Amino acid sequence: MTDLPTAPRRFAALDVARGVAILGTLATNIWIFTNVDGLVGYLNGTHEATGAWSLVQDVLQQLAQGKFLGLLTIMFGIGLAIQQRSAERRGEPWPGGYPWRAALLFVDGTVNYFLFTEFDVLMGYAVTGLIVAFILSTTIRRQHVALIIAAVIHLLLLTLIVTALATAPPTDRAQPLSPNPYADGSFLDLVVFRAEHIALFRAEVVMILPMSVALFLVGAALLRAGVLEPTTRVPSAGRLRRRLMVFGLGVAFPIDLVVGITGGDAGLIIGRYLLAPIVALGILAAIAAFYADGRSPGVLGRALSPIGRTALSCYVFQNALAGAICYGWGLGLAARLDPTTVVPATIGLFLGITVVLMVLSRLWLRRFERGPLEWLWHSSYARLHRTGRSRTTEPADRTPTGASS
C-alpha cells in the first residue's frame, strides 16, 4: 500500500459518500417506521404489502438492505484514520484523547436508542471505534492480522446463523403486537419498551461487532491505499477503484438482489452481512472515482454534501422526524396504512424527509461551520480533553522544579 503525505486535505467524495450513507440508512429504516408494529413487525414480517406492491416492496428493501450500513461503517473507519493522521501531524500521541470521543459517541447513541430508535448504530460504532483506535496504533502488519481475525470470526458467526435458519422447522406466522406501544403508546411508553427489550434490540450490534471492526480497518486501509486520491497523485488509485466497482457492483450486487429476494431469512442474512458490505465498497469506489480527479460537485453532489457534513445531526434528526410522523405519540401515520398503501406512503415519506434534510442542512451550514450535534459533540470533547490534560499535568506542576511531564 502507498503511504500518503499527511497534509490536511478535504475530499469532496467524503462528504458526498457520507450523505449517501445517511440517506441510505433512511431508505433501509423507513420501512421499519411505517410498519405499525415497528421493528418487531419488520422482523416478523407482519403488515407487509400485498399484490403488485409486494414485489415493489421486496425490491426496494433489498436495494437498500445492508449496503448503506456497510458504507457508513467503512466511512467511520476512514474518518477514524483521518483523525489519526491529524493527531500525528500535530505531534500528538495516538489514540490520545480518542477514548473521550468514543465515550461521547456512545452517549449520543444511547440517547438516540432510548428516545428515537431501537436500531441505533452509534453505540456499536463507539465500541468499534475504541477498539480500532488502539489497533491503528500498531504496525500495518498487525492491523492486517486483526482485520483477518475479525473477518474470520464474522464469517464463522454468519455460518452458524445461516445454518440454524436454513435447518430450522417452519414456524407459525407471528402475530401483531398486542398491546402495541408503537401505535397506541406514548413517547414514554416507547422509551420503557426499548429499555425492557434492550437485550433483543441490541443483539445485532453485538453480533456484527467483528464485521464492524473489519470494515473500520478496511476503511483505514483504503485511505492509505489512496482510494480517494486522484490518479495523478497515486497512480494505483484508479486501478483500485475499478476493481472495487467490478467486484462490488458488477459481481456482488446482482447476487445480493437474487439471494436477498428469493433466499428467505437465510438469504436476507447472507445479503445483509456478507454481500452488502462488498457492494458498499463498490459504491464508495464509484463515488470516489467520480470526484477523485477534481470534479466539482454538481447539483446532486451539492445537495448531498451538507448532509455528509452534518451526518450525526441528520442521522438522529431523520429518526426523530420519522418517529414523530409514524408512531402513535406523533401523527400516527403507520396505523393508518394498509397493505395497499404502505409502499407508496413509505416512498413518499422517504422522499419528503430527504428533501427536508437537504434543505435544513444546507441552510444551517450557511451560518454555522458544524451541525448542531456536531458542535455540541466537538465542544464537549474539547472541554473533556482539556480537563484530562490538565489533570495529567497537575502533579508535575506541583514539583519543586515546576517541570512538566
C-alpha positions in Angstrom: 0.0 0.0 0.0 1.0 3.6 -0.7 1.9 5.8 2.3 0.4 9.2 1.6 1.6 12.6 2.9 -0.3 13.7 5.9 -1.1 17.3 4.8 -4.6 18.3 5.6 -6.9 17.9 2.6 -10.6 17.7 2.2 -12.0 15.2 -0.2 -15.3 16.1 -1.9 -16.1 12.4 -2.2 -16.1 12.0 1.6 -19.0 14.5 2.2 -21.0 13.1 -0.7 -20.4 9.5 0.4 -21.4 10.3 4.0 -24.6 12.0 2.6 -25.3 8.9 0.5 -24.8 6.6 3.5 -27.1 8.7 5.8 -29.9 8.7 3.3 -29.3 5.1 2.5 -29.8 4.2 6.2 -33.1 6.1 6.0 -34.0 4.1 2.9 -33.5 0.9 4.9 -35.1 2.1 8.2 -38.1 3.9 6.8 -39.8 0.6 6.3 -39.5 -0.1 10.0 -41.1 3.2 10.8 -44.1 2.7 8.5 -44.7 -0.8 9.9 -47.4 -0.4 12.6 -45.6 -2.9 14.8 -42.3 -1.1 14.4 -39.1 -3.1 14.4 -40.9 -6.1 15.9 -43.3 -6.2 12.9 -40.5 -5.6 10.4 -38.5 -8.6 11.8 -41.6 -10.8 12.0 -42.8 -9.9 8.5 -46.2 -8.6 9.7 -48.2 -5.9 7.9 -46.4 -6.3 4.6 -47.7 -5.1 1.2 -49.9 -7.3 -1.0 -50.4 -7.7 -4.7 -48.2 -5.9 -7.1 -46.9 -3.7 -4.3 -45.4 -6.8 -2.6 -42.7 -7.2 -5.3 -42.0 -3.5 -5.3 -41.5 -3.6 -1.6 -39.2 -6.6 -1.8 -37.0 -5.0 -4.4 -36.8 -1.6 -2.8 -36.0 -3.1 0.6 -33.3 -5.3 -0.9 -31.8 -2.4 -2.9 -31.0 -0.7 0.4 -30.6 -3.7 2.7 -27.2 -3.6 4.4 -25.4 -1.7 1.6 -25.5 1.7 3.4 -24.9 0.3 6.8 -21.7 -1.2 5.3 -20.9 2.1 3.6 -21.5 4.1 6.8 -19.3 1.7 8.7 -16.5 2.0 6.1 -16.8 5.8 6.2 -16.4 5.7 10.0 -13.2 3.7 9.6 -11.9 6.3 7.1 -12.9 9.1 9.4 -11.0 7.4 12.3 -7.9 7.0 10.1 -8.1 10.7 9.2 -8.3 11.7 12.9 -5.2 9.6 13.5 -3.3 11.4 10.7 -4.4 14.8 12.1 -3.1 13.8 15.6 0.2 12.6 14.2 0.5 15.8 12.1 0.1 17.8 15.3 2.7 15.7 17.1 0.1 14.2 19.5 0.1 10.6 20.6 -2.5 8.2 19.3 -5.1 7.3 20.4 -4.6 10.1 22.9 -7.9 11.6 23.7 -9.9 9.5 21.3 -11.5 7.4 24.1 -13.3 10.6 25.1 -14.7 10.8 21.5 -15.8 7.2 21.7 -17.5 7.9 25.1 -19.4 10.9 23.7 -20.5 8.9 20.6 -21.7 6.1 22.9 -23.7 8.7 24.9 -25.2 10.0 21.6 -26.1 6.5 20.6 -27.7 5.8 24.0 -29.9 8.9 23.8 -30.8 8.1 20.2 -31.7 4.5 21.1 -33.9 5.3 24.1 -35.6 8.4 22.7 -35.9 7.7 19.0 -35.0 4.3 17.6 -34.2 0.8 18.7 -31.9 0.2 15.7 -29.3 2.8 16.5 -25.8 2.2 15.2 -23.9 4.8 17.1 -23.5 2.8 20.3 -21.9 0.0 18.2 -19.6 2.4 16.3 -18.4 3.9 19.6 -17.3 0.5 20.9 -15.9 -0.5 17.5 -14.0 2.9 17.2 -12.4 2.5 20.6 -11.1 -1.0 19.6 -9.9 0.0 16.2 -8.3 3.2 17.5 -5.8 1.1 19.5 -5.4 -1.3 16.6 -4.4 1.6 14.4 -1.6 2.5 16.8 0.1 -0.8 15.9 2.0 -1.7 12.8 0.4 -2.2 9.4 1.1 -5.9 9.6 -0.7 -6.2 12.9 -3.6 -4.3 11.5 -3.9 -6.7 8.6 -3.8 -9.6 11.1 -6.5 -8.0 13.2 -8.7 -7.5 10.0 -8.3 -11.1 9.0 -9.2 -12.3 12.5 -12.2 -10.1 12.7 -13.4 -11.2 9.3 -13.0 -14.9 10.1 -14.9 -14.6 13.4 -17.7 -12.8 11.5 -17.8 -15.5 8.8 -18.0 -18.2 11.5 -20.8 -16.5 13.3 -22.6 -15.9 10.0 -22.3 -19.5 9.0 -23.8 -20.6 12.3 -26.7 -18.3 12.0 -27.4 -19.1 8.4 -27.2 -22.9 9.1 -29.6 -22.5 12.0 -32.1 -20.6 9.9 -31.8 -23.0 6.9 -32.4 -26.1 9.1 -35.0 -24.7 11.4 -38.5 -26.2 11.1 -41.2 -23.8 9.7 -42.9 -21.7 12.4 -46.3 -20.2 12.6 -46.7 -16.7 11.3 -46.0 -14.1 14.0 -49.0 -12.3 15.4 -49.3 -8.5 15.6 -48.2 -6.8 18.8 -50.8 -6.5 21.5 -50.6 -4.1 23.2 -48.7 -2.1 20.6 -46.5 0.7 22.1 -45.7 1.9 18.6 -49.3 2.7 17.6 -51.0 3.2 20.9 -48.3 4.1 23.4 -47.0 7.4 24.5 -43.5 8.7 23.9 -42.6 7.4 27.4 -44.2 4.1 26.7 -41.8 3.5 23.8 -38.8 4.5 25.9 -39.8 2.0 28.5 -40.4 -0.6 25.8 -36.9 -0.1 24.5 -35.5 -0.4 28.0 -37.4 -3.6 28.7 -36.2 -5.3 25.4 -32.7 -3.8 25.2 -31.1 -7.2 25.0 -33.1 -8.2 22.0 -32.8 -4.8 20.2 -29.1 -4.6 20.8 -28.3 -8.1 19.8 -27.4 -7.1 16.2 -24.9 -4.6 17.5 -23.1 -7.3 19.4 -23.4 -9.8 16.6 -21.9 -7.6 13.9 -19.0 -6.3 16.1 -16.4 -8.4 14.3 -17.8 -7.2 10.9 -17.7 -3.6 12.1 -14.1 -3.9 13.3 -13.1 -5.5 9.9 -14.9 -2.7 7.9 -13.4 0.0 10.1 -9.9 -1.4 9.3 -10.9 -1.8 5.6 -11.8 1.9 5.5 -8.4 2.8 7.1 -6.6 0.6 4.7 -8.4 2.1 1.7 -7.5 5.6 2.8 -3.8 4.5 3.0 -4.1 2.9 -0.5 -5.3 6.2 -1.9 -8.9 5.2 -2.8 -9.9 8.9 -2.6 -6.8 10.3 -4.3 -6.5 11.4 -8.0 -4.6 9.1 -10.2 -2.0 11.8 -10.8 -1.2 11.7 -7.1 -1.5 7.9 -6.6 -1.2 6.1 -9.9 -2.6 2.8 -8.4 -5.8 4.5 -7.1 -7.7 4.3 -10.4 -7.0 0.5 -10.7 -8.1 0.0 -7.0 -11.3 1.8 -7.6 -12.1 -0.1 -10.8 -11.5 -3.4 -9.0 -13.8 -2.5 -6.2 -16.5 -1.4 -8.6 -16.2 -4.6 -10.6 -16.5 -6.9 -7.5 -18.9 -4.7 -5.6 -21.3 -3.5 -8.3 -20.7 -5.9 -11.1 -20.5 -9.2 -9.2 -21.8 -8.9 -5.6 -24.7 -6.6 -6.3 -26.7 -8.8 -8.7 -26.0 -11.9 -6.5 -27.2 -9.9 -3.4 -30.5 -9.0 -5.1 -31.3 -12.6 -6.1 -30.2 -14.1 -2.8 -32.0 -11.5 -0.7 -35.3 -11.6 -2.6 -35.5 -15.4 -3.1 -33.5 -16.9 -0.3 -35.8 -16.3 2.7 -34.5 -15.5 6.1 -31.1 -17.2 5.4 -30.8 -15.2 2.1 -31.6 -12.0 3.9 -28.8 -12.6 6.4 -26.3 -13.6 3.7 -27.2 -10.5 1.8 -27.1 -8.0 4.7 -24.0 -9.2 6.4 -21.8 -10.7 3.6 -22.7 -9.4 0.2 -23.9 -5.9 1.1 -20.6 -4.8 2.6 -18.9 -5.8 -0.7 -21.5 -3.8 -2.6 -20.7 -0.9 -0.3 -17.1 -1.0 -1.3 -18.3 -0.6 -4.9 -20.5 2.3 -4.1 -17.6 4.1 -2.3 -15.3 3.4 -5.2 -17.8 4.8 -7.7 -18.3 8.0 -5.7 -14.5 8.4 -5.2 -13.9 7.8 -8.9 -16.4 10.5 -9.8 -14.7 13.1 -7.7 -11.1 12.0 -7.4 -9.7 14.0 -10.3 -11.0 17.3 -9.1 -14.6 17.3 -10.5 -16.7 19.8 -8.6 -20.0 18.6 -7.0 -22.9 19.0 -9.4 -26.5 19.6 -8.3 -26.8 16.3 -6.6 -23.4 16.5 -5.0 -24.2 19.9 -3.6 -27.4 18.5 -2.2 -25.7 15.5 -0.6 -22.6 17.2 0.8 -24.3 19.3 3.5 -25.9 16.1 4.8 -22.5 14.5 4.9 -21.0 17.4 6.7 -23.8 17.2 9.3 -24.1 13.4 9.3 -24.5 12.9 13.0 -27.3 15.6 13.3 -29.0 14.3 10.1 -28.9 10.7 11.3 -30.5 11.4 14.7 -33.0 14.0 13.2 -34.2 11.7 10.5 -35.1 9.1 13.1 -36.8 11.6 15.3 -38.8 13.1 12.4 -39.8 9.6 11.1 -40.9 8.6 14.6 -42.9 11.7 15.1 -44.8 11.1 11.8 -45.3 7.4 12.1 -45.7 6.5 15.7 -48.8 6.9 17.9 -47.2 9.6 20.1 -47.0 11.7 16.9 -49.1 11.8 13.8 -49.7 8.0 13.8 -49.2 7.5 10.1 -48.2 3.8 10.3 -51.5 2.8 12.0 -53.5 4.4 9.1 -51.7 2.4 6.4 -52.8 -0.9 4.9 -51.2 -3.5 2.6 -52.3 -1.5 -0.4 -51.0 1.9 0.7 -47.9 1.1 2.8 -45.5 1.1 -0.2 -46.4 4.4 -1.8 -46.7 6.1 1.6 -43.3 4.8 2.6 -41.7 6.0 -0.7 -43.4 9.4 -0.2 -42.2 9.7 3.4 -38.6 8.8 2.4 -38.6 11.5 -0.3 -40.1 14.0 2.0 -37.6 13.5 4.8 -34.8 13.5 2.2 -35.8 16.9 0.9 -36.1 18.2 4.5 -32.6 17.0 5.3 -31.2 18.5 2.2 -32.8 21.9 2.8 -32.2 22.2 6.5 -28.5 21.0 6.4 -27.8 23.5 3.6 -29.4 26.4 5.4 -27.7 25.5 8.7 -24.2 25.4 7.1 -24.7 28.8 5.6 -24.4 30.2 9.1 -22.6 27.6 11.1 -19.4 25.6 10.5 -20.8 22.4 12.1 -24.2 20.7 12.5 -25.9 21.2 15.9 -25.0 17.8 17.3 -21.5 18.0 15.8 -21.0 21.4 17.5 -22.2 20.0 20.9 -20.1 16.9 20.4 -17.0 18.9 19.5 -17.4 21.4 22.3 -17.9 18.6 24.9 -14.9 16.8 23.6 -12.7 19.9 23.8 -13.7 20.5 27.4 -13.2 16.9 28.4 -9.8 16.7 26.6 -8.6 19.9 28.2 -9.7 18.6 31.7 -8.0 15.3 31.1 -4.7 17.0 30.0 -4.8 19.5 32.9 -5.2 16.6 35.4 -2.3 14.8 33.7 0.0 17.7 34.1 -1.2 18.8 37.6 1.1 16.6 39.6 4.1 17.8 37.6 3.2 21.4 38.3 3.5 20.7 42.0 7.1 19.6 41.8 9.7 21.9 43.2 11.2 22.5 39.8 7.9 23.2 38.2 8.8 20.9 35.3 6.0 19.4 33.3 5.9 15.9 32.1 
